[in-house]
Amino acid sequence: MSIYRNAVWLMKGLQEYTKCGYEAAAKHFVPADLEVNLSGRSFLITGANSGIGKATAQEIANRGGTVHMVCRNKGRADAAKDEIVERSKNENVHVHIVDMSSIRQVWEFAQSFSQNNSVHVLINNAGCMVNQRELTEESLEKNFATNTLGMYVLTSALIPALKKAEDPRVVTVSSGGMLTQKLNVDDLQVEKGTFDGTMVYAQNKRQQVILTERWASQHKDVHFSSMHPGWADTPAVQSSMPSFHAKMQSRLRTEAMGADTVVWLAASLPASKQPSGLFFQGPQLRRRRSSWRRWRSSPSSSNLDDFANVFFFKNQALLNNELMFT
């Protein structure tokens, strides 16, 4: 991360990503966009037991939608479900226990879910920031496995089911932190050099945005979008970035503020009328692809359109082996 790029991102963040930035942008929001009845529509939300995922699940349930919470910890998931049901008076809230870093679990869940349930909207929210290099049981770097590969497998597996639904959408919770990193497709599992969890996370979030673009170009009948929730006061920020949280706590957005754009993209009619594949930093503050391409990777891998091909073929052993396609 260059000093210049980091400084630009920090200045932008202080202006736009904080609670004050949200409150300024919210003056231009259209409340009617979210005055919707979601009865009969099914929403699958990963990482839905806390933070932005839980706030999103609550807002969807409040509007009558059927919520499928994909969570890792059953105790926390059940407690979150009970709270969501109590507040929304909506009994159509369901818990599914899946570790998004386990590619086998993700694949098996997606196959079972699509056979037994309909899905109108997939919200890829689950994520992690592990600050030391850690491998999963499948020998995958944990951040990459959770943030990129698990999201990729779940989305790819559910696209056929989404195509059967009316107005299908995929919303991926990325991060403006991806603007601090040039894309590096040559070391997706961070096997070279010094490991920095924050930079790895930023790489993963950039990968998510690019995959969103690729899916949008390949699947015209599904609406894809990615977004940055701003700097929100969530358990993940508290545990993964304690120093940042301590310094910025008074300026951080609430979880509901962080979820606002997710809900808008997932539930409102205007959101689905936007071009597919865009990266949003708020309902009125969307950032088109061309405006962040200047932050792309080094010349040796500068063509962003090649990312998916590199991702697929360089990791063919991960994507096409017995973990997924037996």
C-alpha positions as CSV (number, residue, x, y, z in Angstrom):
1,M,0.0,0.0,0.0
2,S,1.6,3.3,-1.1
3,I,1.7,6.2,1.4
4,Y,-0.1,8.4,-1.2
5,R,-2.9,5.9,-1.9
6,N,-3.4,5.3,1.8
7,A,-3.6,9.0,2.5
8,V,-6.1,9.6,-0.3
9,W,-8.2,6.7,1.0
10,L,-8.1,8.0,4.6
11,M,-9.2,11.5,3.5
12,K,-12.0,10.1,1.4
13,G,-13.0,7.9,4.3
14,L,-13.1,10.7,6.8
15,Q,-15.4,12.6,4.5
16,E,-17.7,9.9,3.2
17,Y,-17.4,6.6,5.2
18,T,-18.1,7.9,8.7
19,K,-21.4,8.6,10.4
20,C,-21.2,12.2,9.3
21,G,-20.7,11.1,5.7
22,Y,-23.8,8.9,5.9
23,E,-25.9,11.6,7.5
24,A,-24.9,14.1,4.7
25,A,-25.6,11.6,2.0
26,A,-28.9,10.5,3.6
27,K,-30.4,13.9,3.0
28,H,-30.6,12.9,-0.7
29,F,-32.0,9.4,-0.1
30,V,-35.6,8.7,-1.3
31,P,-37.5,7.0,1.6
32,A,-40.1,5.6,-0.8
33,D,-37.4,3.4,-2.4
34,L,-37.6,1.2,0.7
35,E,-41.3,1.3,1.3
36,V,-41.7,-2.2,-0.1
37,N,-43.5,-5.3,0.8
38,L,-41.1,-8.3,0.4
39,S,-43.7,-11.0,1.2
40,G,-43.1,-14.0,-1.1
41,R,-39.4,-13.1,-1.8
42,S,-36.6,-15.2,-0.3
43,F,-33.3,-13.7,0.8
44,L,-30.2,-15.8,1.6
45,I,-27.8,-13.8,3.8
46,T,-24.3,-15.1,4.8
47,G,-22.8,-13.9,8.1
48,A,-26.3,-12.9,9.3
49,N,-25.9,-13.4,13.0
50,S,-24.2,-10.1,13.8
51,G,-23.1,-6.8,12.4
52,I,-24.2,-5.7,8.9
53,G,-25.5,-9.1,8.1
54,K,-27.8,-9.2,11.1
55,A,-29.0,-5.6,10.5
56,T,-29.8,-6.5,6.9
57,A,-31.7,-9.6,8.0
58,Q,-33.7,-7.5,10.4
59,E,-34.7,-4.9,7.7
60,I,-35.7,-7.7,5.3
61,A,-37.7,-9.5,7.9
62,N,-39.4,-6.2,8.9
63,R,-40.6,-5.9,5.3
64,G,-42.1,-9.4,5.2
65,G,-39.3,-11.2,3.3
66,T,-38.3,-14.8,4.0
67,V,-34.8,-14.7,5.5
68,H,-32.3,-17.5,5.3
69,M,-29.4,-16.9,7.7
70,V,-26.2,-18.6,6.8
71,C,-24.0,-18.6,9.9
72,R,-21.1,-20.5,11.3
73,N,-22.1,-20.6,15.0
74,K,-25.4,-22.2,15.9
75,G,-25.8,-20.6,19.3
76,R,-25.2,-17.1,18.1
77,A,-27.3,-17.7,15.0
78,D,-30.3,-19.0,17.0
79,A,-30.1,-16.0,19.3
80,A,-30.0,-13.6,16.4
81,K,-32.9,-15.3,14.8
82,D,-35.0,-15.1,17.9
83,E,-34.3,-11.4,18.2
84,I,-35.1,-10.7,14.5
85,V,-38.4,-12.7,14.8
86,E,-39.4,-10.9,18.0
87,R,-38.8,-7.4,16.5
88,S,-40.3,-8.1,13.1
89,K,-43.1,-10.4,14.1
90,N,-42.1,-12.4,11.0
91,E,-41.7,-16.1,11.5
92,N,-40.2,-16.8,8.1
93,V,-36.6,-16.6,9.4
94,H,-34.4,-19.8,9.0
95,V,-30.9,-20.7,10.2
96,H,-28.4,-22.7,8.2
97,I,-25.1,-23.6,9.7
98,V,-22.2,-23.3,7.2
99,D,-18.6,-22.4,7.6
100,M,-17.9,-20.2,4.5
101,S,-14.2,-21.1,4.7
102,S,-15.0,-24.7,4.0
103,I,-15.5,-25.1,0.3
104,R,-17.0,-28.6,0.7
105,Q,-19.5,-27.3,3.2
106,V,-20.4,-24.3,1.0
107,W,-20.8,-26.5,-2.1
108,E,-22.9,-29.1,-0.3
109,F,-25.1,-26.5,1.3
110,A,-25.7,-24.7,-2.0
111,Q,-26.7,-27.9,-3.7
112,S,-29.1,-28.9,-0.9
113,F,-30.6,-25.4,-0.5
114,S,-31.3,-24.9,-4.2
115,Q,-33.1,-28.3,-4.4
116,N,-35.4,-27.5,-1.5
117,N,-35.8,-23.7,-1.5
118,S,-36.4,-20.8,-3.9
119,V,-34.0,-17.8,-3.7
120,H,-34.7,-14.4,-5.1
121,V,-31.7,-12.5,-3.6
122,L,-28.3,-13.7,-2.4
123,I,-26.4,-11.3,-0.1
124,N,-22.7,-12.2,0.2
125,N,-21.9,-10.6,3.5
126,A,-19.8,-13.1,5.5
127,G,-16.1,-12.2,5.7
128,C,-13.1,-12.4,7.9
129,M,-9.8,-10.6,8.5
130,V,-7.3,-13.0,9.9
131,N,-4.1,-11.1,10.7
132,Q,-1.7,-14.1,10.5
133,R,-1.5,-16.6,7.7
134,E,-3.7,-19.5,8.6
135,L,-4.7,-22.5,6.5
136,T,-8.1,-24.2,6.5
137,E,-8.5,-28.0,6.6
138,E,-8.6,-27.9,2.8
139,S,-5.1,-26.2,2.8
140,L,-6.5,-22.8,1.7
141,E,-5.5,-19.5,3.1
142,K,-8.4,-18.6,5.4
143,N,-9.1,-15.0,4.3
144,F,-9.1,-16.1,0.6
145,A,-11.2,-19.1,1.4
146,T,-13.8,-17.2,3.2
147,N,-13.9,-13.8,1.5
148,T,-13.3,-14.9,-2.1
149,L,-13.5,-18.6,-2.8
150,G,-16.4,-19.4,-0.5
151,M,-18.4,-16.5,-1.9
152,Y,-17.5,-17.5,-5.5
153,V,-18.6,-21.1,-5.0
154,L,-21.9,-20.2,-3.2
155,T,-22.8,-17.6,-5.9
156,S,-21.8,-19.8,-8.8
157,A,-23.8,-22.8,-7.4
158,L,-26.9,-20.7,-6.8
159,I,-27.0,-18.8,-10.1
160,P,-29.2,-21.5,-11.8
161,A,-31.7,-21.2,-8.9
162,L,-31.6,-17.4,-9.0
163,K,-32.4,-17.5,-12.8
164,K,-35.7,-19.3,-12.0
165,A,-36.8,-16.4,-9.7
166,E,-38.5,-13.1,-10.5
167,D,-36.1,-10.1,-10.4
168,P,-33.1,-12.1,-9.0
169,R,-30.2,-10.2,-7.5
170,V,-26.8,-10.9,-5.9
171,V,-25.4,-8.2,-3.6
172,T,-21.9,-8.6,-2.3
173,V,-20.7,-6.6,0.7
174,S,-17.2,-5.5,-0.3
175,S,-15.1,-2.6,1.1
176,G,-13.8,0.7,0.0
177,G,-10.5,-0.6,1.4
178,M,-10.1,-2.4,-1.9
179,L,-9.2,1.0,-3.4
180,T,-5.9,0.9,-1.5
181,Q,-4.6,-2.2,-3.2
182,K,-3.5,-3.0,-6.8
183,L,-4.9,-6.3,-7.9
184,N,-2.3,-9.1,-7.5
185,V,-3.4,-12.3,-9.3
186,D,-0.1,-13.9,-9.0
187,D,-0.3,-14.8,-5.3
188,L,-4.0,-15.4,-4.5
189,Q,-3.2,-17.4,-1.4
190,V,-0.5,-15.0,-0.1
191,E,2.4,-17.5,-0.1
192,K,5.0,-14.9,-0.9
193,G,6.5,-12.0,1.1
194,T,5.3,-10.6,4.5
195,F,1.7,-11.4,5.5
196,D,-0.4,-8.4,6.3
197,G,-4.1,-9.2,7.1
198,T,-5.4,-5.7,6.2
199,M,-3.8,-5.8,2.8
200,V,-5.0,-9.4,2.2
201,Y,-8.5,-8.4,3.1
202,A,-8.3,-5.4,0.7
203,Q,-7.1,-7.8,-2.1
204,N,-10.0,-10.1,-1.4
205,K,-12.5,-7.3,-1.5
206,R,-11.1,-6.1,-4.8
207,Q,-11.5,-9.7,-6.1
208,Q,-15.1,-9.7,-5.1
209,V,-15.8,-6.5,-7.0
210,I,-14.2,-7.8,-10.1
211,L,-16.0,-11.2,-9.9
212,T,-19.2,-9.1,-9.6
213,E,-18.4,-7.4,-12.9
214,R,-17.6,-10.7,-14.5
215,W,-20.9,-12.3,-13.4
216,A,-22.8,-9.3,-14.6
217,S,-21.4,-9.6,-18.0
218,Q,-22.0,-13.4,-18.2
219,H,-25.5,-13.6,-16.6
220,K,-27.7,-10.9,-18.0
221,D,-30.9,-12.2,-16.3
222,V,-29.5,-11.7,-12.8
223,H,-28.7,-8.3,-11.3
224,F,-25.3,-8.2,-9.6
225,S,-23.9,-5.4,-7.5
226,S,-21.2,-4.9,-4.9
227,M,-21.0,-2.2,-2.3
228,H,-19.0,-0.5,0.5
229,P,-20.9,-0.2,3.8
230,G,-18.7,2.6,5.1
231,W,-16.9,2.4,8.4
232,A,-19.4,0.8,10.7
233,D,-19.1,-0.2,14.4
234,T,-19.4,-4.0,14.1
235,P,-18.0,-6.9,16.1
236,A,-15.7,-7.7,13.1
237,V,-14.1,-4.3,13.1
238,Q,-13.8,-4.4,16.9
239,S,-11.9,-7.7,16.8
240,S,-9.9,-7.5,13.6
241,M,-9.0,-3.8,13.8
242,P,-8.9,-2.9,17.5
243,S,-6.6,0.1,17.0
244,F,-8.7,1.6,14.2
245,H,-11.9,1.0,16.2
246,A,-10.5,2.7,19.3
247,K,-9.4,5.8,17.4
248,M,-12.5,6.1,15.2
249,Q,-15.3,4.7,17.5
250,S,-17.1,8.0,17.9
251,R,-17.2,8.5,14.1
252,L,-18.2,5.0,13.1
253,R,-21.6,4.3,11.5
254,T,-24.1,2.2,13.2
255,E,-24.7,-1.3,11.9
256,A,-28.0,-0.2,10.5
257,M,-26.3,2.6,8.6
258,G,-23.8,0.2,7.2
259,A,-26.6,-2.1,6.1
260,D,-28.6,0.7,4.4
261,T,-27.2,0.3,0.9
262,V,-27.3,-3.5,1.1
263,V,-31.0,-3.3,1.8
264,W,-31.5,-0.7,-1.0
265,L,-29.7,-2.9,-3.5
266,A,-31.5,-6.1,-2.3
267,A,-35.0,-4.8,-1.9
268,S,-35.8,-1.6,-3.7
269,L,-37.2,-1.3,-7.2
270,P,-34.8,1.4,-8.3
271,A,-31.8,-0.6,-7.3
272,S,-32.6,-3.4,-9.8
273,K,-33.0,-0.8,-12.5
274,Q,-29.4,0.3,-12.2
275,P,-26.9,-1.3,-14.6
276,S,-25.7,-4.6,-13.4
277,G,-22.1,-5.0,-12.1
278,L,-21.6,-1.6,-10.4
279,F,-19.8,-0.9,-7.2
280,F,-21.8,1.3,-4.8
281,Q,-20.8,3.5,-1.9
282,G,-24.4,4.5,-1.1
283,P,-27.7,4.7,-3.0
284,Q,-26.8,8.1,-4.5
285,L,-23.0,7.6,-4.4
286,R,-22.4,4.8,-6.8
287,R,-19.0,4.4,-8.4
288,R,-18.9,3.1,-11.9
289,R,-16.3,0.6,-13.0
290,S,-14.2,3.1,-15.0
291,S,-13.7,5.4,-12.1
292,W,-11.7,2.9,-10.0
293,R,-9.8,1.1,-12.8
294,R,-6.9,3.5,-12.3
295,W,-6.3,1.6,-9.0
296,R,-5.7,-1.6,-10.9
297,S,-2.8,-4.0,-10.8
298,S,0.7,-3.8,-12.0
299,P,1.4,-3.9,-15.8
300,S,2.1,-7.6,-15.6
301,S,-1.5,-8.3,-14.7
302,S,-3.2,-5.0,-15.5
303,N,-6.1,-6.3,-17.5
304,L,-8.9,-6.6,-15.0
305,D,-11.0,-8.6,-17.5
306,D,-8.3,-11.3,-17.2
307,F,-8.8,-11.7,-13.5
308,A,-11.5,-14.3,-13.6
309,N,-9.6,-16.4,-16.2
310,V,-6.5,-16.3,-14.1
311,F,-8.6,-17.0,-11.0
312,F,-10.2,-20.0,-12.5
313,F,-7.3,-21.6,-14.3
314,K,-4.5,-20.9,-11.9
315,N,-6.7,-22.4,-9.1
316,Q,-8.3,-25.1,-11.2
317,A,-7.2,-27.7,-8.6
318,L,-9.2,-25.7,-6.0
319,L,-12.3,-25.0,-8.0
320,N,-12.7,-28.3,-9.9
321,N,-11.4,-31.0,-7.6
322,E,-13.3,-33.5,-5.5
323,L,-14.2,-30.9,-2.9
324,M,-16.8,-29.4,-5.2
325,F,-17.7,-31.6,-8.1
326,T,-17.8,-35.2,-7.0
